Every structure is written in C-alpha cells, then in structure tokens.
Amino acid sequence: MTTIPAFRRRSLLLGAAGSLALPSLVRAQGAERIRILLDWGWLPYHSAFFLAQEKGYFRDAGVEVEIEQGRGSNTTAIVVGQRSYDMGHLNITNAAAAIAKGVPLKSVAVYQHRTSASFVGIKGRVSLTGPDSLKGLKIGSTPGGSDGLSLSVFKRSNNIPDSALNVISLDASSKTAALLTGQVDVVSGDSHAYRAIVMGAGHEPEVLELARYGVPLLGFGFAANEQAVKDKPEGIRRVLTAMRRAFADAANDTEAACTLIRGKVQVAGNQAQCVNYTRGLQALSQSPTDAGWGRQTEAEWKALVDTLTAVGEIRQQRPVESYFTNDLLPRA
C-alpha cells in the first residue's frame, strides 16, 4: 500500500494558508463541496483557478470549491488517492505511475495531450536540430521525478546510449542559473517554464521538444480519487465545467489573467514572464473551446502505459481503461 510522504502534515498546514488566498470560495447554498489539491505552489498557469472564482464560474456551476497549493505532482497523486482531497490538478504521467502502483486514483480530464518536457538552451550558443545535436553538450538535468523520467524515455526512444550524452545532475533550483551563466549548454525541463526564463533574461530560447522525438508522455489534467468518482460525479463534472470556462478566459486574455493572479498571490517573475510562461503552456494544450476538451483516448493511454512499462516505471499490468474515464467531462 502506498503511504503518504513524511512531510504530508506540514504540506497540509501550508496548503491551508494557500487556500486562504482564494477568499470565500463559492459558498453557494446547497452546492456540493469539492476539495482540490494543485500540482505545486502558485505558478502563472494557476491563474485559471482565480478566474473561475473571481468570475463566479464555480458558483454558476453549483459547486463549492476549496483549493490548496501542492508540493509536486507525485505527492498530489498520492494525497488525492488517499482521499484527503477529492481532485488534483497534476501531471497525468505522474498520476498514471501512481495508479499503476495501486493508488486509488482515476484521470478524469486531460487538457495537455503531449508533454512539455524539452531541452532548452540559448539561441546563438547552441543549435538544437534533433537528438544528435545534443551530443557533446553539457546538459543540466535533475535526477528522479518527471525530469529524469522524460530523459530516460527520450534516450530509449531514440536509441541513445547513456554514454552518448553529457548529463550533469543539478538541483531543480540551480538549473536556471547554470544555463544563464553558461555552466551548462542546455537544461531539461518544461519548455513553457524555461522559455519564459530565457526570454526574461533577454535571450531567445532554443528548444527541442521531446514530444517530437518519440516521447508520448501526457501533461496536465485532473484526477480524482476513486471514492469521489463514485460519490461526487456531478460535483467533479461541475468543477471541470467551471475550469473549462476559466481556461478559455485565460487564453483569450492572458495579460488580464496574469494581472489577476499576481494581484492575489506571490508569483515569481514579472508580468511579461507570467504571460510568456502561461502562453507557452497554452500552446501545448488543447483549446478549451474544442468540443472534446479534456477527452482521453485509449490509444494515448496505451502509448503512455507501454512507455512507462518499458522504462521500468510500471511493473504491474492492468487494463488501460482502469486508468481513466471520460464520463465526468463537461456536457457542453
């Protein structure tokens, strides 16, 4: 049985402070209450949650929502699966790995159907034209977690032996400085985050997206614990309905979305970096105006599960359909 990490209690206490940043979250009379745990502390793309509250989309959908900050998608998957929260906003690849290990979780919507995992450098210093262009470069990467996983899948998919790449292990917090000061040539990580960082430093980013080279990992979406799926299906659907509207607003006016979140909570970077960060993720995401927003396919899940199995992340086989459901998506 999967256990909650040792820092779970402290995380919840910190999360309670985070929930206060969204005051009076939709106290609609008779509305079903849903608790949501985010993937991380406040980041630019979380502006949609503030939009949903500020514009009354949760209230319109008839749901009362409490939102707390997270400490990484791996932890969010475990904690939500243990029913401390009804839903989680997280990287669905992490959710898949947790489900395979027995966490009672189900993916209920995916809006980023391809990973944003990438190699990012500075144009003029490097030229990233394909897998072979990485050879000879100093690559800053954080071992373990999604960074290490995507790098492992990339090497396997492109028949690249470990010895062919010069990977330098760096803590996540030190990769930015290492890239900007030239200690490494490129870093591995989410393109939307590092594009914004490089542009904020006055450079033009050079990006090689892993999704273009055989890495079928999924990005962001929503998952719910299996008990909530059984007990609160309509509440989950209402949350997704409200969030779809909010994502559409954020896409239509990203400047305003960033102004809103930066006025409510502390978000790293300036307004331009917030906008670039959010637009980078939007470019990799399904349009919220699409009729099939959030819908998952058996083919993409099979590709994900097969890939995670090949690199040893999944060791116990289970039916692909046990990982996800489309039954709780917005009706319109």
C-alpha positions in Angstrom: 0.0 0.0 0.0 1.4 3.4 -0.9 1.9 5.7 2.1 1.8 9.5 2.3 5.2 11.1 2.4 6.6 12.2 5.7 6.1 15.9 5.0 2.4 15.4 4.4 1.2 17.1 7.6 3.4 20.2 7.1 2.2 20.3 3.5 -1.4 20.4 4.5 -0.8 23.2 7.0 1.0 25.2 4.3 -1.8 24.4 1.9 -4.4 25.7 4.3 -2.7 29.1 4.1 -2.7 28.7 0.3 -6.5 28.1 0.4 -7.0 31.4 2.2 -5.6 33.2 -0.9 -8.9 32.4 -2.6 -11.3 34.0 -0.2 -14.9 32.9 0.3 -14.6 30.2 -2.3 -18.1 29.9 -3.6 -20.4 29.5 -0.6 -23.4 28.6 -2.8 -26.3 27.3 -0.7 -26.8 23.6 -1.2 -23.7 23.3 -3.6 -21.6 20.2 -3.4 -18.2 20.8 -1.8 -15.1 19.7 -3.7 -11.5 20.0 -2.4 -8.8 20.4 -5.0 -5.0 20.0 -4.5 -2.8 21.7 -7.1 0.4 20.3 -8.6 2.6 22.9 -7.0 2.7 26.3 -5.2 1.3 29.2 -7.2 2.5 29.3 -10.8 1.4 31.5 -13.7 -0.9 28.9 -15.2 -2.9 28.6 -12.0 -4.5 31.9 -12.9 -7.4 30.0 -14.3 -8.4 28.9 -10.8 -8.5 32.5 -9.7 -10.5 33.4 -12.8 -13.1 30.7 -12.0 -13.5 32.1 -8.5 -13.4 35.8 -9.4 -15.9 35.4 -12.3 -18.3 33.2 -10.4 -17.9 30.1 -12.6 -17.8 27.7 -9.6 -21.0 29.4 -8.3 -22.6 29.2 -11.7 -21.8 25.5 -11.9 -23.3 24.9 -8.5 -20.2 23.7 -6.7 -18.3 24.9 -3.6 -14.6 24.6 -4.1 -11.6 24.8 -1.8 -8.2 24.9 -3.5 -4.8 24.3 -1.8 -1.3 24.5 -3.1 0.7 21.3 -3.8 4.2 20.0 -3.5 4.7 18.3 -6.8 2.5 16.1 -9.0 3.8 12.8 -7.4 2.7 13.9 -4.0 -0.6 15.3 -5.3 -1.4 11.9 -6.9 -0.7 10.1 -3.6 -2.6 12.5 -1.3 -5.6 12.7 -3.6 -5.7 9.0 -3.9 -5.8 8.7 -0.1 -9.0 10.8 -0.1 -7.6 13.9 1.7 -8.8 15.8 -1.4 -11.4 14.9 -4.0 -9.5 16.1 -7.0 -6.0 17.0 -8.1 -4.6 19.2 -10.8 -1.4 17.5 -11.8 0.8 16.0 -14.5 -1.1 13.0 -15.7 2.0 11.0 -16.3 2.6 11.1 -12.6 -1.0 10.1 -12.0 -0.5 7.1 -14.3 2.6 5.9 -12.4 0.7 6.2 -9.1 -2.3 4.3 -10.4 -0.1 1.5 -11.6 1.3 1.2 -8.0 -2.1 0.8 -6.5 -3.1 4.4 -5.6 -6.9 4.5 -6.0 -7.0 7.4 -8.5 -8.6 8.0 -11.9 -7.8 10.5 -14.5 -11.0 12.5 -15.3 -9.7 15.0 -17.8 -6.5 15.7 -19.8 -6.0 19.1 -21.5 -2.3 18.8 -22.3 -2.1 15.7 -24.5 1.6 16.0 -25.1 4.4 16.6 -22.7 6.1 20.0 -22.5 9.4 18.2 -21.5 12.2 19.7 -23.6 15.8 20.6 -23.8 16.2 24.4 -23.7 19.2 26.4 -24.5 20.0 29.9 -25.7 19.9 30.7 -29.4 23.4 31.6 -30.6 25.1 29.4 -28.1 23.6 26.1 -29.2 21.6 24.8 -32.2 19.1 22.1 -31.3 18.1 20.3 -34.6 17.5 16.8 -33.3 18.7 14.2 -30.9 22.2 14.1 -32.4 22.7 17.8 -31.8 22.7 17.1 -28.0 25.9 15.1 -28.3 28.9 17.0 -26.9 26.7 19.5 -25.0 26.6 19.9 -21.2 23.0 19.0 -20.2 21.7 20.1 -16.8 19.1 17.7 -15.5 17.5 16.9 -12.2 17.7 13.2 -11.4 14.5 11.4 -10.4 10.9 12.7 -10.9 9.5 13.8 -14.2 12.8 15.3 -15.4 14.7 12.1 -15.1 11.8 10.0 -16.4 11.4 12.1 -19.6 15.2 12.0 -20.3 15.1 8.2 -19.8 12.2 7.8 -22.3 13.9 10.1 -24.8 17.1 8.1 -24.8 15.3 4.8 -25.2 13.0 6.1 -27.9 16.0 7.4 -29.9 18.4 4.6 -29.3 20.8 6.9 -27.4 23.2 5.1 -25.0 23.8 6.8 -21.7 27.4 7.4 -22.6 26.5 9.5 -25.6 25.1 12.4 -23.5 27.0 14.5 -21.0 24.3 14.8 -18.3 25.2 17.0 -15.3 23.0 16.4 -12.3 21.7 19.6 -10.9 19.1 20.5 -8.2 16.0 22.0 -9.8 16.6 25.4 -8.2 20.1 25.7 -9.7 19.4 24.8 -13.3 18.3 28.3 -14.3 21.5 30.0 -13.0 23.6 27.2 -14.6 22.0 27.8 -18.0 22.2 31.6 -17.9 25.8 31.7 -16.8 27.0 29.1 -19.3 27.8 26.4 -16.8 25.6 24.1 -18.9 24.7 24.4 -22.5 21.1 23.3 -22.2 18.7 22.2 -19.4 16.0 19.5 -19.5 12.6 20.6 -18.2 9.2 22.1 -19.2 9.5 24.3 -22.2 6.9 26.8 -21.1 8.8 27.5 -17.9 12.3 27.8 -19.4 11.2 29.7 -22.5 9.9 32.4 -20.1 13.0 32.4 -18.0 15.4 32.7 -21.0 13.2 35.4 -22.6 13.0 37.2 -19.2 16.8 37.3 -19.2 16.9 39.0 -22.6 17.8 36.0 -24.7 16.0 34.0 -27.4 15.3 30.4 -26.4 16.4 27.4 -28.4 14.1 24.5 -27.8 14.0 20.8 -28.6 10.6 19.3 -27.6 10.8 15.7 -26.6 7.2 15.0 -27.8 8.5 15.5 -31.4 11.0 12.7 -30.9 9.1 9.7 -29.6 8.2 10.7 -26.1 4.4 10.1 -25.7 4.1 11.3 -22.1 0.9 13.2 -21.1 0.9 16.7 -19.5 -1.6 18.4 -17.2 -5.1 17.4 -16.4 -7.3 16.5 -13.5 -7.6 13.3 -11.5 -9.9 12.3 -8.7 -9.8 9.6 -6.0 -12.0 6.6 -6.9 -14.4 7.2 -4.0 -15.1 10.8 -5.2 -15.7 9.4 -8.7 -18.4 7.2 -7.2 -19.8 9.6 -4.6 -19.4 13.0 -6.3 -19.6 12.5 -10.0 -21.7 15.6 -10.6 -19.6 17.8 -8.4 -16.4 16.7 -10.4 -18.2 17.4 -13.7 -19.2 20.9 -12.4 -15.6 21.7 -11.4 -14.4 20.7 -14.9 -17.2 22.8 -16.4 -16.1 25.9 -14.5 -12.4 25.3 -15.2 -13.0 24.9 -18.9 -14.6 28.4 -18.9 -11.7 29.8 -16.9 -9.1 28.3 -19.2 -10.9 29.9 -22.2 -10.8 33.3 -20.5 -7.1 32.9 -19.7 -6.4 32.0 -23.3 -8.4 34.9 -24.6 -6.7 37.5 -22.3 -3.6 36.1 -20.8 -2.4 39.6 -19.7 -5.5 40.0 -17.6 -5.2 36.5 -16.2 -1.6 37.2 -15.1 -2.6 40.6 -13.6 -5.3 38.8 -11.6 -3.1 36.1 -10.1 -0.2 38.5 -9.5 -2.5 40.7 -7.6 -3.7 37.9 -5.4 -0.6 35.9 -4.5 3.2 35.9 -4.9 4.2 34.6 -8.3 7.9 34.5 -9.4 8.9 36.8 -12.2 7.4 39.9 -13.7 4.2 40.4 -15.7 5.9 39.6 -19.1 7.4 36.4 -17.7 4.0 35.3 -16.3 2.4 35.9 -19.7 5.2 34.1 -21.6 5.0 31.2 -19.2 1.2 30.8 -19.5 1.2 31.2 -23.3 3.9 28.6 -23.6 1.7 26.1 -21.8 -1.4 27.2 -23.7 0.4 26.5 -27.0 0.9 22.9 -25.9 -2.7 22.4 -24.6 -6.0 21.5 -26.1 -8.1 24.6 -26.8 -10.9 24.9 -24.1 -13.2 25.8 -27.0 -12.8 22.4 -28.6 -15.9 20.2 -28.3 -13.9 17.3 -27.0 -11.9 19.3 -24.4 -10.5 17.0 -21.7 -11.4 13.8 -23.5 -8.8 11.0 -23.3 -8.3 8.2 -25.8 -7.4 4.6 -25.3 -4.6 5.0 -27.8 -2.8 7.7 -25.9 -3.1 5.9 -22.7 -1.8 2.7 -24.2 1.2 4.6 -25.6 1.8 6.1 -22.1 1.5 2.9 -20.2 3.6 1.0 -22.7 6.3 3.6 -22.4 6.3 3.7 -18.6 6.5 -0.1 -18.6 9.4 -0.1 -21.0 11.5 2.1 -18.7 10.5 0.2 -15.5 8.2 2.9 -14.1 5.2 0.5 -14.3 5.8 -3.1 -13.2 2.3 -4.4 -12.7 0.0 -4.7 -15.7 -3.7 -3.6 -15.5 -6.3 -2.8 -18.2 -5.7 0.6 -19.9 -9.3 1.6 -19.3 -8.7 1.4 -15.5 -6.6 4.5 -15.6 -9.1 7.0 -16.9 -12.7 7.9 -17.5 -14.4 10.3 -19.9 -17.8 10.0 -18.1 -17.4 13.2 -16.0 -16.4 15.7 -18.7 -18.5 18.8 -19.2 -21.6 18.1 -21.2 -21.4 21.2 -23.4 
